[in-house]
Amino acid sequence: MSAGAIEFLLNECVVQLVDIDPNTTVLGYLRGHANKVGTKEGCASGDCGACTVVVAELVADKLVYSSVNACITLLPSLHGKQLITVEDLQEGELLHPVQQALVDCHGSQCGFCTPGFVMSLFALHKNFPNPSQHQTLEALAGNLCRCTGYRAILAAAKVASGQGPDKFDRNSVQTIKQLRVMTQDAMTQLCAGGQQAYSPTTLAQLSLLMLDNPQARIVAGGTDIVLEISQMMRQLGTIIYVGNIAQLAQFQELDDKFVIGAALCYSHFTPLLEPHFPEFTQMIERIGSLQVRNQGTLGGNIGNASPIGDTPPVLIALDAQVNLHLAGVSRTIAIEDYFVDYKVTAQAQSEFIESVVIPKLNDNQHLKVYKISKRFDDDISAVLAAFNFTIEHDVVTAARIAFGGLAGIPARAKACEAALIGQSWTQATIDAAMAALANDFAPMSDVRASKEYRMTVAQNLIQKAFIELTSPQQQTGVVQYA
């Protein structure tokens, strides 16, 4: 299959790339090729936010601005988009309003983190000219300041509100025109040093590529897989970037279910799910930072097959399904059957995840989700618990309970479920379910938690769910700490 060059706007300049190593991150390109060194490398893992840049893309023919971590973003993801860095904000001698606000509020000390904060604030104010406190905190949660200047930075966020149009607004018509030309249906490719990356635009193209390259690494957000490059100094081999396939970025609400494309990022689908699954979406807000959620996908979180992935236990509890695609043929399996062993799945060679199907809850179903981690934001779970109880006339008529962090795969607690089903919704039943959980899992100890802690906290979360469902006034939400 023929393929064209990766093409994007770097600020206002058209860039075309063909012969560059596809393992190059956007951070590596900016500092090593484009001579834009304002973007800093701090952690090289998407944790500190020093490398934050902003990507503008066309959505329904309008520009949408997203903050992303340049250190874990690969070049193929830029095709048809505008990349904006801290150097691009200033107009002559005039600072951008968010830059000026940081100066006026003394929001910079050593300055190393400042470019990342500037770009996160820039994206915040492009999307929310007068952001709420929650929106501001969410936007900045992925940026670390080691000089502890947060109060001044939050003050700057407030001062920068309502500043009116900037040069990006004034140039938006021209930007949209340029991006329209780039976002055609042609597949793109990067190739250098024996490494290659393809960016298909249709499922048919992806199917053929996977048949020809069965060992290829599929990348959507890349928020985990790119760590192999930035942390382990590996090359991924053949890369297939799927973020340009419209069929994989769809969200459908049907009468009894939702269908979420495998390459649709968290930030896009979470608001659509929130009215139906508030506990699930509250937990999603704690997956990484906003920069991570602007790129991370449900398909990636499932396909990564991590025993501590945050969404699989919830999806298992909801009896969700995954649609798999191979050579033009789709098949559907239950999410719980997708995970076979540690990092082993039921996915066949050359097969890929197409979408995820989540059934809607009925009036008698109650979903509770708890994430146990040492930090509120941007941290990995020690235990992730998801409970889906069906309670009718104070009797548990059905229960689906799943945990992450207690075994080599996310899995159901079937002994615990059996102790609940058919029993009265009472403390005695909960006590029996807590005891039965010890028959479901034999957790391990690691840097995040001991095996004893994991089992104890998992049992206590059953009690917590009971208390909150029995006495709604005692709701404490999903904010939990190890």
N, C-alpha and C positions, 0 to 999 in steps of 0.2 A: 504494500500500500504506500502510495506517495504521501509525503507530509511536508508542511511548510515550516517556516521559522516561527519561533516564539516572538510575539510582538506585543509591546506594552508602552505606556507613557511613563517616563521617569520625570516627574513634575509635568512639564509641558513638552518634553522632547520625545519623539518617537524612537524607540529602541527595538532593534531586530537582533535576535540571537539564534545562532545555528550551531556553531562549533565551540561550545563551552561545556565543560564537564557537568552533566545533569545532577551530580551529587553536590553541586555548589548551592549553598544556601543564599537567600537574599542578603543576609548580613555579609557573607563572604564576597558576594558580587559587589555590594556597595563599597566596601572598604578596599577590596583587592582589585577591582576592575573599573568602578565608576568614580573612584577618588572622592567618595562621600564618606567622610570619617566621623561625622557628627553622631551617627548611630553607633552605640557602644556595645561591646561584648562583655557581659558580666558573668552569667552562669553557663551559657551555651546549652541550656536545657528548657528554656521557656518559663523560668521561675521568677526572675528578678525584674524583667521589664525594661532593662536599660537599652535593649535593642528594638524597642517598639517603633514600628513605622505604621503608616496608614495606607490602606488600599481602598480605592474608590472603584466601584463596578456598577454596571448598568443593571437595574432591577426594575422591570416594568417601565423602561425608558427613562428612569430617573437615577441619579447618582446616589449610591449608598456608601457611606464611609465606615470602614471597620479597622480597628486597631489590631495588629497582629505582631507576633514575635518573629523578627527577621532571622533569628538564630536557628529556628526550626521550620522555616518556610523555604520550600524549594522553588527554583526559578520557573519550572513549568506552570506553577499556579498563577503566575502573573499575566498569562496571555489574555489580551483583551481588557486589561484593567489599567488603572493609573496608580503608580507607586509614588507616595509622597513621603519625604524625609524632613528632618528638622531644618535642613538648609533651605528648604523650599518655601518656608512660611513667610520669611521676612520680605518686605517690598522696599528695595533700596535701603535707606536708613531707618525705615519704619518697621518696628517689630509687629508681629501678629498680636492681636489682643491677648491671647493666652500667654504668649511670651512676656508681654508688657506686664500682665497681671502678676506673673511670677517674680518679675523684677520689683514691682511696687510692693508686693507683700513679703519680700525677702524669702521667697520659696526655694532658693538654691543655696547650698552651703559648699560642699566640695565640688558639686556640679556634675559628677560622673553620671548620676541617675537622671539628671535634669532633662536631657533630650527625650528620654522615654516618657517622663511625666508630661512634657510639652505635647508629645504626639497623642498620648492618651486623652489629655484635656482637649486637644484639637478635635479628635474624633467625637468626644462627648458633646462638644458644642455644635458640631456639624449636625448631629442627630437630635440633640435636645438643646435649643438655644438658651433655655432657662431650666436647667436640670434640677431635679429634686435631690435631696440629700442621699436617698437610696441610689439613684442613678449615678451620682458622683462617686459614692463609695464603691459601687460595683465597677465603674470605669477605672478606678485607681487601685483596686485590690490586687492587681497583678504587677504593680510597680513598687519596688522596695527602695526605701531611702535609709541608708545606713547612718546618716547624720540625724535621724529622727526629726525631720522637718515637716512632718505631716500636717500639723496645724496650719502652718503658713501656706502649704500647698492647697489645703482645703479652702482657705481664705481666698487664694488666687482663683480657684475654680468658681467661687461665688462672684468675685469681682469681674471675671471675664464674661459673665452672662449678659445676653442681650446687647452685644456690641454691634450688631448689624452685619451686612454682607461683607465678605472678604474677597480677595482676588479669585479664589476658587469658585465662589458664587458668580462673580462677574464673567468668568471664563467658561462657565458650565455648558453653555450652548456649543461652543467649539469643542470642548472635551467630549461631550456626548457624541458629537458628529465624528470625531476621530475614533472613539471606541466602537461605534457602530460598524465602522469599516473593518475593524479587527475581529469582531465577534461573529465571524462567518462559520460555516459548517466544516471547513477544512481541518483535517487533523494536523497537529504540529509535532515537531520533533527536535530534540537536542541530541547532539552526538559528538563525543570527543574522547580520545584516549581509550577506545574500546568500550566506553560506557554510553548507554543511550537511554533516552526517555521519550515516551510517546504520550500525546494528549489527545485521545479520541474524543469525538463529539456525539457519537451514537452508540447504542448497545450493540449494534451489528459490528461496528469497528472494534469495540472492546472484545467481543466474542472471538473475532478472528485473531486479534493480538494475543489473547490468552491461549488460544489453540497453538499458535506459532511460538509462544514464549511461556510455557507452562510454569517456569520458575520465576517469572516476573513478579516484582513487588508492586502491589496496588497501593497507591497513595491517594488519599482524599485530603484530609486536613494535615496529615503527617505529624501530628503533635506528639506521637510516641515513636513511630518508626524512624523519624529523622534523628532521634537521639543516637541511633547506631552510627550516624555520620559525625554528629557534633561531639558525642561523648566517647564513643568507642573507636573512632577513626576508621570506620569501615566504609566500603562502597556497597551500594545496594544492588549492583548489577543492573539488569534491565528494569526500568521504572515505568509504570503506566499510571499517569495522573488522570483521575476520573472526575475531577471537579468541573469539567466543561461539558459533561453529558447531562442534558436537561432532564432526561427520564429518571436519572438517579437523584435529582434535586427536587422532586415533586412532593407535595403534601396533599393528601386527600382525606376528607372527612366523609365517611359513608354513614348509613343509618345506624350501624352497630359496631363500627370500628374506624380506626385511623390507619392509613397506609403512609409510611414515611420513607422517602427515598434514602438509600444507603449513604449518599454523598451530601445530604442536606445537613448543614451545620446546626449545632445546638441553638445558637442565637436566633436562627430563623424559625425553628419549629417549636421551641419552648413556649413562647407566648400563645401559640395556637392550642397547645395541650393544657395550659394552666387552668382554664375553667373546669376541666374534667378531672385532672389529676394534680391538684395543688401540691400535695406532698412530694410527688415525683418531680415536679418542676422546681420546687424549693431545693430539693437535693441537687438537681442539675446545676443550679446556680453556684454550687460548691465544687463543681468539677473544674479543676484548674482555675484560671483567671478568665476575665472577659476575652483577652487576647486568644486564649486557648479555645474558648467556646465559640469564638468567631470563625474558627477553622475546624475544630474537632467535630466528628460525626457519630451518629448512632451506629452506622455500619462499621466504622473503624473500631469503636469500643467493643462491639461484639466480635468482629473478626480478629482482634488482637488476642482474644481468648485468655485474658489475664484472670487469675482467680480473685483479684481484688479490683476488677473493673466495676464501676459503680452502677451502670445501667442494667447489666444482665440479671442480677437478682430481682430487680423490680419487674423486668420483663417476664421472667419466669413466674413470679407471683401473679402477674396479670394474664398468664396463659397466652403470651404473645407468640407469633410465628415469624419465621424468617423465610423470605423468598430467595431462592438460589437460582442462578442462571448459568447454563452451559450450552454453548453452540446453538443458541437460538431456542433452547428448551428451558422452561422454568419448572421448578418443583418447590413445594412448600413443606417445611418441617417445623415442629415445635422448637421454640428457643431452647427448652431444657434438653432436647435431644441433640442440639448442635454441639454442645460441649462434651467431649468424649474422655479426655484426660488432660493433664497439664499441658497447655499450649497445643493440644490435639483436638481437631474438630471433625465434624461429619462432612465438611466441604471437600468435594472431589477435586482432583487435579484439573486445572484450567477453569474451574467453577468460581463464580464470584457472587457476593451478596448484592441483590437487586433492591430489596426493600424490606421493611419490618412492618408487621401487622399487629396492631394493639387493639384488642376488644374493648369496647366501652363497658363501664361498670353499670350494674343495675342498682335499683334503689336499696336492695338489701346487702349489697357488698360494701365493704369498708377497707380502704387501703391505708396502711401506715408504713412509713419509710423512715429509717434512721441511719445516719452515717456517723460512725465513730472515728474521729481523727484527732490529731494533736493540735491542729490549727483549724480555725473556721474556714479560711479561704485557701485555695491552692495547695491542698494536701491530699495525700493518698489515704484511703480507708484502712483502718485496722480491722474493722467489721462493718459490713453493710447488711442491714436487715430489711426485709420487705414482707409485710403481712397482708394477705387479702382474705378477710373473713366474710363469710355469708352468714348472717344472723337473722333468724326468723322466729318470732315469739320467744325470744331469749334462749334459743337453741342454736348451736353452731351446726348449720346444715352443710357447710363446705368450708374448706380452708386450704389455701395455697401459701406456703411459707418458704422463703428462699433466703439464703445467706451467701455473702461473699466474704472471703478471708478465713473461712473455717476449713477449707479443703483445697485440693489442687484445681478444682473447677467451681464456678458458682453452681449451687445445687439446692434442691428442695430438701426440707426437713420432714421426711415422710412419717417417721415415728411420732414426731411432734404433732403433725397434722392428724394422725390416727387417734391420738389422745384427746383431740378436740372435737372431731366430727361426731355428731349425734349426741353430744353432751350439752348440759345446761351451761349458759354463759355465766359461770360463777368462779370465785376464787379457787375453789377446790379443783375445778377443771384446769385452770391456769397452772396450778401447782403441779398437776400431773403432766401437763404439756412441757413445763420447764424441766422436769425430771427426765422426760422422754427424749429431750433434745440431746442428751449425752449419748444416746444410742445412734444418733444420726451422724455425728462428726467426731473426729479426733484431731483437733487443730494443732498446728505447729507453732513453735516460738521463733520469732525473728526480731529484727531491729524495731519493728513497730509495736509489738506486743508479745507477751508470753502466751503460751497455750492455755494456761489457767485463766488468765485475764480474758482471753477471747471467749472461752466457754462461759465464764461467769457473766460477762457483759451481754452475751447473746441471750442467755436465759433471762437476765434482768430486762431485756428489751421486750420480751413476751409480756412480762408483768407491766411494763410501761405502756404498751399498746392497750392492754386490758384497762388500765386506769384511765387512760385518755378517752377510750371509747365509752367507758361506763360513766365517767364524769367529765364531760367536754370542757367544763370550766377549768380543768387542770391541764389543758393543752400546753405543751412546752415546745412543740414544733420539732424540726429535724436537726436543730443545732445541738450537737453533742461533741464531747471532747474525750479523748483517751487519757 
